[in-house]
Amino acid sequence: MTANLSAIFYLISGILFILALRGLSSPETSRQGNYFGIAGMTIAIVVTFLTVGSFNLGFVYILIFLLIGGSIGAFIAFRIPMTAMPELVAGFHSLVGLAAVFVAIAAFLKPEAFNLGQVGNIKLASLIEMSIGAAVGAITFSGSVIAFLKLQGIMSGAPITFKGQHILNLIIGISIFILVYFLCKSQLSNYFWILILTSFILGFLLIIPIGGADMPVVISMLNSYSGWAAAGIGFTLENSALIITGALVGSSGAILSYIMCKGMNRSFFNVILGGWGATDQPSTSASKEQKPVKSGNADDAAFLMKNASSVIIVPGYGMAVAQAQHALREMVDALKKNGVKVSYAIHPVAGRMPGHMNVLLAEANVPYDEVFELDEINNDFANCDVAYVIGANDVTNPVAKTDPQSPIYGMPVLDVEKSKSVLFVKRSLSPGYAGIDNDLFYRDNTLMLFADAKKMTEDIIKNL
Amino acid sequence: MEIDPFIFRLSIFILSIFVGYYVVWSVTPSLHTPLMSVTNAISSVIIVGAIIAALSGTSEKIFEISNIFGFLAIILAAVNIFGGFLVTQRMLQMYKKKKNK
């Protein structure tokens, strides 16, 4: 296959990837979109085989390794529980990052296979491009590994901070550029290895100060990085499919990070430079006076909801932890039988990754047209009888609207307190991730249900 | 004077960023998780580079160090391609409309 012909096919596969993302604009077209993506990938792989054309022994090995990797991937995809989706995505990002590093290394060791010149005399532009691909890939890899460990609970979700952290990161960041400069000047492979090593360390250091609930931003950011890494490699290989894909993924991740930051009313740098828990500690535990709290049991909750005409469910990360989504759907079914109108309200940063709650509700067979975003449903709280808050906390805190002193002031929150009564399922009165007390607990119209989210929901079903 | 081919690639890159920008804003927020898993799958098109690396050289020297990096990258990318598309498919199957309406 000639280079021109294969370039056209790569372009086609790039366009199919665009259509794959386009399909996600609505659930109806999304499955078709996924098929476009698969088609694009198949074209890219087949065309590459035909272009290289030398069907030596390597071809057989490639098929074997493809099958090994593919079956591992398929096995994971079928077995993974939906609640573990954030970990899975973080893990997958790390693989893309590492693959980018490996391809860059291969290109550096054998540039003639990629038409980039000879060892010790690689074209300058290609060298810069592969350095960028390798560095960003390495940062993506180690950063994603840390994110994975934090999400999986192997590593504590608490931010790890130390003095001079940001300056250290800045120095490492600058030294990466200096290394690229020396690498281009001397073509010495040692600079290349140190560059990769330094980037691994930087990725690690960048993610450790970020706390668990900021993970939606981190995952989106790493998603973006994996795209830029792919684009860097795409420039090296002069491959339009990779360049297009890299740009798509890069901008997609950047937009998601932006949406997540906006959902928390924080700037991107504020999130990246370290968690709330680390910066706003003193204001929390000091003023712990005992305020009156009304608490109730499953029977009370069932009574309130049965006699309501409309109920809004507000799920959060706690629902995912307790795996309460199926019980929740059963409860809603029982309520619907009693003629109660039920809808779901989802805050943009509920859960540990963008759209986390939507997937869990979809898994529990909740129709997506009953699930609403913050701005679609926020006005409805004023007309609703019961708000059932299950596993969410900071995103319902009215303090964000009233107290300019609060660290979450200005964050868009769900106006849960406007509903006639609030049922708040929570294990204790402990503050949420932001480390601040939730004013909602002490409202007259709030009834606290102290229990595990799943158990409480199941008890309510029994009482309905 | 001739234009460096790099400029053409840069054009593709920048235009694709714009395409990505508009396409991703049109993605419904409820599908943001599938969006992440599918972008993850498609970014594994990096396997193209891995295949070139793995097939470089002759049959006798198939396990040279650069080939090995190619093979390793193929495994990693394949995990992502299959895992990413299949898990996306699995998620998308779950998004259903209300039946009785």
Interface residues (C-beta under 8 A of the other chain):
Chain A: Y10 S13 G14 F17 I18 A20 L21 R22 L24 S25 S26 P27 S30 R31 G33 N34 G37 I38 G40 M41 A44 I45 T48 F49 V52 S54 N56 L57 G58 F59 Y61 I62 F65 L66 L67 I68 G69 G70 S71 I72 G73 A74 I76 A77 F78 I80 M82 M85 L88 V89 F92 H93 L95 V96 L98 A99 A100 F102 V103 I105 A106 A107 L109 K110 E112 A113 F114 A125 I219 S220 N223 S226 G227 A229 A230 A231 I233 G234 F235 T236 L237 E238 N239 S240 A241 L242 I243 I244 T245 G246 A247 L248 V249 G250 S251 S252 G253 I255 L256 I259 I346 P348 M353 P354 G355 H356 N358 V359 A362 E363 N365 P367 Y368 D369 E370 V371 E373
Chain B: P5 F6 R9 I12 F13 I14 S16 I17 V19 G20 Y21 V23 V24 W25 S26 V27 T28 P29 S30 L31 H32 T33 P34 L35 M36 S37 V38 T39 N40 A41 I42 S43 S44 V45 I46 I47 V48 G49 A50 I51 I52 A53 A54 L55 S56 G57 T58 S59 I62 E64 I65 S66 N67 F69 G70 F71 L72 A73 I74 I75 L76 A77 A78 V79 N80 I81 F82 G83 G84 F85 L86 V87 T88 Q89 R90 M91 L92 Q93 M94 Y95 K96 K97 K98 K99
